[in-house]
Amino acid sequence: MSPPMSPPKSLQTRLVHSDYTAPDGFAAFPSAIHHASTVLFKNVEAMRARNWQDKSAYTYGLHGTPTSFTLEARLAEIEGGAYCVLAPSGLAAITLVDLALLKSGDDVLLPDNVYNPNRELGNWLQRDFGISARYYDPMIGAQIAGLLLPNTRLVWTEAPGSVTMEVPDIPAICAAAHAAGAVVAIDNTWSGGIAFDAFGHGVDIVMQALTKYQSGGSDVLMGAVITRDVVLHRRIEAAHMRLGFGIGMDDAFLVMRGLPSLKLRFEAHDAGARAVATWMKGRPEIASMLHPAFADCPGHENWKRDFTGAGGLFSVVFDARYTEAQTDRFIDSLALFKIGFSWGGANSLCVPYRVQAMRANWRGAGQLVRFNIGLEDPQDLIADIAQAFASLE
């Protein structure tokens, strides 16, 4: 028996409701991009039966589509985690962790070399939300036990610090924090999530700025929070929903597109950075090399024990005889290096930092400059730095 004929539709209705359905059976390597704010349900019973926390079904675009679910699963797998939520940026992911775990009267510890927007967030939580935020020496190791209070709920770590590059003893910090009942979170962006096994070294929550190596294109803002513990995940997931954090599915696709080449790119950044850093270390203009793979970088032994790679980011401290104006002129004289706050992309970057203003206990006397080594030929980058050194005189 033929199905009943539907009444003819006007042009306007046909513009909204099409009778066409694409045939099944299409397959391709890329994941499909599923855009949605509204998610459709088969019937009322199906709508009422769905739970936004249940990843086996879809409820609303803010809680995910097949595109974002796929990216979450892949990121969790790469990090060795079980659960993942996506945020609009790395800083949004950090904020998500704080607001999921902290309330008025709680205490959070942050390393003194922490990513500066994380520091600003900690100061804001302390000033306006009644959450005490205290800062510790990133090289404190097991002695952090002496700083933990009964109300310390969260300890942030960063390995290494993204400007001054100290590599902390993460296992020792985790052991002390766990003994006091605190949760440990790490900003694992420097390692791209592949050169440091955060969960294997005791961390509870991994934050990644997918803006960097996972994307690799300097064109996406996104963050991820990855966990193994379902109770922690539920708290983070609930905060994620209440904050209304969402990501664009085109951006999710761009991050997924970068994942197959992540390891190859990371290793190429690493090799290039070591070549450039080795050459720079021998130059008289440079007082110290802050690269975790080099023996004189604070925490090098921790890096050697715990890490499998180093990526493309390092800093140098210029000889104290050079003023800020001179090192600024050096940066402006570079041709291949561009000035910008990021890393993990194909293009090399260079940024000066006023570390003395950021950290009261910073002991370096010279000007600090951070380099991101991209995917250019390292010898060309070395030649560019060499010609810029001439501008210092």
DRENSELO-857309 format. One record per residue (C-alpha): residue in three letters; x, y, z. Coordinates in steps of 0.05 Angstrom, whole numbers, plus 5000, padded with zeros to 4 digits. Each point is the difference from the previous one (the first is absolute). Example, Ala and Ser with C-alpha at 12.3 -4.5 7.8 and 13.67 -1.06 7.14 Angstrom:
residues 2
SITE   aa     X     Y     Z
SITE  ALA  5246  4910  5156
SITE  SER  5027  5069  4987
This chain:
residues 393
SITE   aa     X     Y     Z
SITE  MET  5000  5000  5000
SITE  SER  5029  5067  4980
SITE  PRO  5012  5051  5056
SITE  PRO  4949  5056  5004
SITE  MET  5015  5060  4956
SITE  SER  5022  5061  5039
SITE  PRO  4966  5064  4981
SITE  PRO  5038  5044  4953
SITE  LYS  5046  5050  5035
SITE  SER  5010  5073  4984
SITE  LEU  5068  5025  4976
SITE  GLN  5015  5029  5068
SITE  THR  4985  4935  5036
SITE  ARG  5041  4961  4949
SITE  LEU  5058  5047  5015
SITE  VAL  4996  4977  5072
SITE  HIS  4976  4927  4993
SITE  SER  5033  4959  4946
SITE  ASP  4977  4929  4983
SITE  TYR  5070  4981  4979
SITE  THR  5042  4954  5044
SITE  ALA  5071  4983  4979
SITE  PRO  5011  4925  4990
SITE  ASP  5039  4959  5052
SITE  GLY  5067  4970  4984
SITE  PHE  5045  5060  4993
SITE  ALA  5068  4992  5033
SITE  ALA  5063  5044  5001
SITE  PHE  5060  5010  5045
SITE  PRO  4979  5068  5029
SITE  SER  4948  5002  5055
SITE  ALA  4936  5033  4978
SITE  ILE  4985  5070  5025
SITE  HIS  4932  4999  5035
SITE  HIS  4975  5071  5012
SITE  ALA  4943  5007  5049
SITE  SER  4969  5043  5053
SITE  THR  4933  4963  4997
SITE  VAL  5004  4925  5004
SITE  LEU  4940  4961  4974
SITE  PHE  4965  4943  5037
SITE  LYS  4961  4943  4968
SITE  ASN  4941  5011  5047
SITE  VAL  4982  5029  5068
SITE  GLU  5019  4936  5036
SITE  ALA  5070  5003  4970
SITE  MET  5006  5073  5020
SITE  ARG  4981  4986  5073
SITE  ALA  5044  4939  5005
SITE  ARG  5065  5037  4982
SITE  ASN  5049  5027  5050
SITE  TRP  5050  5053  4978
SITE  GLN  5054  4965  5041
SITE  ASP  4990  4935  4963
SITE  LYS  5048  4999  4941
SITE  SER  4960  4945  4966
SITE  ALA  4949  5051  4975
SITE  TYR  4994  5073  4982
SITE  THR  4957  5053  5032
SITE  TYR  5023  5069  4978
SITE  GLY  5056  5028  4959
SITE  LEU  5034  5031  5061
SITE  HIS  5010  4930  5029
SITE  GLY  5030  4973  4936
SITE  THR  4989  4969  4932
SITE  PRO  5034  4939  4970
SITE  THR  5057  5045  4979
SITE  SER  5016  5025  5071
SITE  PHE  4987  4932  5031
SITE  THR  5052  4970  4952
SITE  LEU  5052  5053  5017
SITE  GLU  4989  4991  5075
SITE  ALA  5009  4925  4994
SITE  ARG  5063  5007  4959
SITE  LEU  5032  5051  5047
SITE  ALA  4984  4957  5061
SITE  GLU  5031  4940  4966
SITE  ILE  5064  5039  4982
SITE  GLU  5009  5024  5072
SITE  GLY  4982  4932  5030
SITE  GLY  4938  5028  5032
SITE  ALA  4927  4977  5001
SITE  TYR  4960  5064  4994
SITE  CYS  5008  5066  4964
SITE  VAL  4962  5066  4994
SITE  LEU  5016  5055  4951
SITE  ALA  5003  5074  5014
SITE  PRO  5006  5062  4956
SITE  SER  5074  5012  5019
SITE  GLY  5055  4975  5045
SITE  LEU  4984  5054  5051
SITE  ALA  4926  4981  4998
SITE  ALA  5021  4928  5016
SITE  ILE  5041  5025  5060
SITE  THR  4941  5042  5023
SITE  LEU  4955  4939  4993
SITE  VAL  5044  4959  5047
SITE  ASP  5003  5056  5052
SITE  LEU  4925  5012  5001
SITE  ALA  4984  4926  5000
SITE  LEU  5043  4985  5062
SITE  LEU  5004  5065  5040
SITE  LYS  4951  5038  5042
SITE  SER  5003  5058  5049
SITE  GLY  5046  4981  5058
SITE  ASP  5042  4952  4960
SITE  ASP  5074  5007  4984
SITE  VAL  5038  4988  4935
SITE  LEU  5075  4996  4991
SITE  LEU  5033  5023  4935
SITE  PRO  5073  4998  4979
SITE  ASP  5034  5068  4999
SITE  ASN  5019  4989  4927
SITE  VAL  4929  4985  4979
SITE  TYR  4970  5023  4934
SITE  ASN  4985  5073  5015
SITE  PRO  4925  4999  4983
SITE  ASN  4994  4942  5050
SITE  ARG  5034  5045  5051
SITE  GLU  4951  5057  4984
SITE  LEU  4943  4951  5007
SITE  GLY  5026  4978  5069
SITE  ASN  5006  5072  5022
SITE  TRP  4928  5013  4977
SITE  LEU  4974  4939  5037
SITE  GLN  5034  5026  5063
SITE  ARG  4977  5071  4993
SITE  ASP  4927  4990  4980
SITE  PHE  4981  4928  5019
SITE  GLY  5030  4987  5068
SITE  ILE  5046  4946  4974
SITE  SER  5072  5006  5025
SITE  ALA  5052  4993  4945
SITE  ARG  5072  4989  5022
SITE  TYR  5063  4993  4958
SITE  TYR  5056  4950  5011
SITE  ASP  5071  4991  4974
SITE  PRO  4992  4953  4940
SITE  MET  5062  4962  5023
SITE  ILE  4973  4986  5069
SITE  GLY  4986  4926  4987
SITE  ALA  4979  4960  5061
SITE  GLN  5008  5060  5045
SITE  ILE  4934  5026  4974
SITE  ALA  4971  4958  5056
SITE  GLY  5017  5057  5047
SITE  LEU  4955  5048  4961
SITE  LEU  4939  4956  4996
SITE  LEU  4943  5023  5045
SITE  PRO  4937  4962  5022
SITE  ASN  4960  5041  4949
SITE  THR  5049  4992  4942
SITE  ARG  4957  4967  4947
SITE  LEU  5042  5009  4937
SITE  VAL  5073  5003  4982
SITE  TRP  5017  5026  4931
SITE  THR  5064  4978  4966
SITE  GLU  5033  5019  4934
SITE  ALA  5055  4958  4970
SITE  PRO  5041  5038  4982
SITE  GLY  4982  5072  5015
SITE  SER  4981  5030  4932
SITE  VAL  5047  5060  5007
SITE  THR  5057  4983  5048
SITE  MET  4999  4925  4985
SITE  GLU  5013  4970  5069
SITE  VAL  4979  4926  5000
SITE  PRO  4968  4981  5066
SITE  ASP  5001  4932  5035
SITE  ILE  4928  4982  4982
SITE  PRO  4999  4931  5035
SITE  ALA  5025  5031  5065
SITE  ILE  4949  5056  4998
SITE  CYS  4944  4951  4984
SITE  ALA  5019  4954  5057
SITE  ALA  5000  5057  5051
SITE  ALA  4935  5030  4973
SITE  HIS  4963  4933  5000
SITE  ALA  5023  4986  5071
SITE  ALA  4966  5066  5020
SITE  GLY  4937  4985  4960
SITE  ALA  5012  5051  4945
SITE  VAL  4990  4990  4925
SITE  VAL  5058  5014  4953
SITE  ALA  4989  5032  4931
SITE  ILE  5053  5011  4948
SITE  ASP  5006  5046  4940
SITE  ASN  5031  4948  4953
SITE  THR  5001  5045  4939
SITE  TRP  5076  5004  4993
SITE  SER  5006  4925  4988
SITE  GLY  4942  4998  4950
SITE  GLY  4970  4945  5043
SITE  ILE  5048  4950  4970
SITE  ALA  5068  5013  5033
SITE  PHE  4977  4996  5073
SITE  ASP  4954  4946  5028
SITE  ALA  4964  5044  5051
SITE  PHE  4953  4947  5027
SITE  GLY  5057  4950  5005
SITE  HIS  5038  5049  5044
SITE  GLY  4942  5010  5048
SITE  VAL  4960  5059  4972
SITE  ASP  4924  5000  5008
SITE  ILE  4980  5051  4947
SITE  VAL  5035  5017  4934
SITE  MET  4988  5067  4966
SITE  GLN  5021  5009  4928
SITE  ALA  4999  5063  4958
SITE  LEU  4981  4968  4934
SITE  THR  5016  5067  4968
SITE  LYS  5073  4978  4999
SITE  TYR  5028  4933  4974
SITE  GLN  4935  4963  4990
SITE  SER  4975  5051  4951
SITE  GLY  5068  5017  4972
SITE  GLY  4972  5053  4954
SITE  SER  5000  5063  5044
SITE  ASP  4927  5008  4983
SITE  VAL  4958  4967  5054
SITE  LEU  4983  5018  5072
SITE  MET  4980  4940  5043
SITE  GLY  5014  4965  5065
SITE  ALA  4988  4932  5031
SITE  VAL  4993  4972  5070
SITE  ILE  5016  4926  5005
SITE  THR  4989  4955  5060
SITE  ARG  4999  4926  5020
SITE  ASP  4957  5006  5062
SITE  VAL  4925  5000  4986
SITE  VAL  4984  5041  5062
SITE  LEU  5047  5055  4979
SITE  HIS  4974  4996  4929
SITE  ARG  4928  5010  5023
SITE  ARG  5019  5062  5039
SITE  ILE  5037  5029  4941
SITE  GLU  4944  4980  4953
SITE  ALA  4948  5034  5044
SITE  ALA  5041  5064  5003
SITE  HIS  5008  4996  4924
SITE  MET  4925  4998  4991
SITE  ARG  4986  5057  5050
SITE  LEU  5052  5045  4968
SITE  GLY  4972  4987  4931
SITE  PHE  5067  4984  4970
SITE  GLY  4995  4977  4928
SITE  ILE  5047  4992  4941
SITE  GLY  4989  5006  4925
SITE  MET  4998  4936  4961
SITE  ASP  5043  5029  4944
SITE  ASP  5053  5013  5052
SITE  ALA  4992  4929  5028
SITE  PHE  5011  4974  4929
SITE  LEU  5064  5042  4993
SITE  VAL  5028  4972  5064
SITE  MET  4984  4929  4978
SITE  ARG  5032  5013  4933
SITE  GLY  5065  5017  5036
SITE  LEU  5003  4939  5045
SITE  PRO  5028  4949  4951
SITE  SER  5062  5044  4989
SITE  LEU  5006  5021  5073
SITE  LYS  5058  4954  5019
SITE  LEU  5038  5014  4935
SITE  ARG  4993  5075  5008
SITE  PHE  5018  4999  5073
SITE  GLU  5064  4961  4986
SITE  ALA  5018  5048  4944
SITE  HIS  4989  5060  5046
SITE  ASP  5043  4965  5053
SITE  ALA  5057  4985  4952
SITE  GLY  5000  5071  4972
SITE  ALA  4997  5032  5069
SITE  ARG  5058  4959  5026
SITE  ALA  5042  5019  4940
SITE  VAL  4985  5074  5008
SITE  ALA  5008  4999  5076
SITE  THR  5067  4963  4995
SITE  TRP  5026  5054  4954
SITE  MET  4973  5057  5043
SITE  LYS  5028  4971  5064
SITE  GLY  5070  5010  4974
SITE  ARG  4989  5073  4983
SITE  PRO  5029  5055  5045
SITE  GLU  4935  5039  4996
SITE  ILE  4963  4944  5039
SITE  ALA  5011  4994  5075
SITE  SER  4956  4938  5011
SITE  MET  4960  4951  4960
SITE  LEU  4932  4981  5030
SITE  HIS  4986  4937  4961
SITE  PRO  4979  4938  5041
SITE  ALA  5043  4953  4957
SITE  PHE  5063  5040  5020
SITE  ALA  5036  4981  5064
SITE  ASP  5001  5071  5029
SITE  CYS  4925  5010  4995
SITE  PRO  4967  4997  5069
SITE  GLY  4967  4932  5007
SITE  HIS  5038  4968  4942
SITE  GLU  5007  4935  5040
SITE  ASN  4924  4997  5008
SITE  TRP  4992  5010  4925
SITE  LYS  5051  4946  4986
SITE  ARG  4965  4952  5046
SITE  ASP  4927  5014  4981
SITE  PHE  4997  5027  4929
SITE  THR  5012  4969  4931
SITE  GLY  5007  5065  4960
SITE  ALA  5004  5075  5004
SITE  GLY  4962  5033  4943
SITE  GLY  5018  5067  4972
SITE  LEU  4993  5050  5058
SITE  PHE  5059  5027  5041
SITE  SER  5025  5065  5029
SITE  VAL  5067  5035  5005
SITE  VAL  5027  5052  5047
SITE  PHE  5043  5052  4967
SITE  ASP  5065  5024  5030
SITE  ALA  4986  5053  5053
SITE  ARG  5038  5052  4960
SITE  TYR  4943  5005  4950
SITE  THR  4942  5046  5017
SITE  GLU  4927  4986  4985
SITE  ALA  5004  5050  4942
SITE  GLN  5057  4960  4969
SITE  THR  4965  4933  5006
SITE  ASP  4937  5031  4972
SITE  ARG  5040  5025  4941
SITE  PHE  5028  4929  4992
SITE  ILE  4929  4972  4996
SITE  ASP  4978  5054  4951
SITE  SER  5060  4983  4956
SITE  LEU  4979  4927  4991
SITE  ALA  4971  4983  4932
SITE  LEU  4976  4928  5006
SITE  PHE  4978  5005  5073
SITE  LYS  4934  5036  5010
SITE  ILE  4977  5032  5065
SITE  GLY  4941  4964  5031
SITE  PHE  4975  4965  5064
SITE  SER  4994  4927  4982
SITE  TRP  5036  4938  4975
SITE  GLY  4990  4934  4965
SITE  GLY  4989  5029  4930
SITE  ALA  5043  4995  4938
SITE  ASN  5026  5071  5007
SITE  SER  5055  5019  5050
SITE  LEU  4984  5052  5053
SITE  CYS  5038  5044  5048
SITE  VAL  4974  5039  5060
SITE  PRO  5035  5041  5055
SITE  TYR  4976  4994  5072
SITE  ARG  5009  5048  5058
SITE  VAL  5010  4942  5049
SITE  GLN  5022  5044  5057
SITE  ALA  4930  5032  5000
SITE  MET  4966  4932  4995
SITE  ARG  5040  4965  5056
SITE  ALA  5028  5036  5060
SITE  ASN  5050  4944  5014
SITE  TRP  5028  4995  4930
SITE  ARG  5076  5000  5005
SITE  GLY  5019  5012  4928
SITE  ALA  5033  5066  4986
SITE  GLY  4994  5001  4924
SITE  GLN  4942  5008  4952
SITE  LEU  4960  4936  4988
SITE  VAL  4976  4983  4930
SITE  ARG  4958  4939  4982
SITE  PHE  5007  4964  4934
SITE  ASN  4952  4953  4965
SITE  ILE  5037  4961  4946
SITE  GLY  4954  4985  4943
SITE  LEU  5009  4953  4941
SITE  GLU  5049  5043  4960
SITE  ASP  5070  4975  4986
SITE  PRO  5039  5010  5065
SITE  GLN  5061  5026  4963
SITE  ASP  4958  5056  4970
SITE  LEU  4974  5017  5070
SITE  ILE  5071  5001  5027
SITE  ALA  5022  5047  4944
SITE  ASP  4942  5045  5016
SITE  ILE  5019  5003  5074
SITE  ALA  5073  5012  4982
SITE  GLN  4983  5061  4957
SITE  ALA  4954  5027  5055
SITE  PHE  5055  4994  5052
SITE  ALA  5038  5053  4961
SITE  SER  4944  5050  5019
SITE  LEU  5018  4993  5074
SITE  GLU  5064  5040  4992
